[in-house]
């Protein structure tokens, strides 16, 4: 499992880093750690466009963990 920590980074960096992780690890589940609603929405849209299944876990103070699983 791959973890991409993009907390504290502004868009489009979270999307770019998540996409890079997807391209380098096409068969792996990827955990993305985020701390803004905008980044969560943007990464979610990109993951859906690439046919990844997604589970969103919300922590405190707009912290999110997206669990992205590639389509089989």
N, C-alpha and C positions, 0 to 999 in steps of 0.2 A: 504494500500500500504506500502511495506517495502522498506527502503532505506539502502543500504550497501555502506559506504564511504570507499574506499580503496585507496584514493589518497595518494601518498607518500610511498606506500608499494610495495616492489619488489615481483616478481613472485617466488613461486607459491601462495603467500598469497591471492591475489585478487581472484584467481580461487577457492581456498579452502573456503574463507569466503562467496563467492557467492553460492557455492554448499551447504554449511551449511544452508544458508538462504532459498534456494530452498527446502531442505529436511524438515526444520522446518515449512515452510509455503507453502505447495505444491499447494494451490489454489489461492495464492496471486500474484499480479503483483509486481515485484521487480525492483526498480531503483538502478542502480549501478553507482557510481561516480568514475571515473578513471582519471589518469593524465599521462598515457603513451600509446603509440601506441601498444607496446608489450602486455601490460595487456589487452587492448581492444580486440586485436586479440585472445588472449588465452581465455578470458571469453566468447567471442562470439562463439568460437568453442565449448566450453563446453556446453553453453546454447543450441546451435543448436543440439548437440548430445542428449540432454534431451528433445528435441521437444518443446522448447520455441520459441514463436514468438518474434522478436526483432526489436526494433526501436533504431537507433543511433542518438543522438544529439551531435553536436560538438560545444564546446565553444571556448574560446581563449586559445592559448598556449598549444595545445595538451590535453585539458580537454574534457572529454567525459561523457555523461550520456547515459547508456544503459537502455532501458525500456524493461524488460523481462516479457512476458505474457505466462502463462502455456497453453498448448494445452487443449482444452475442450473435 
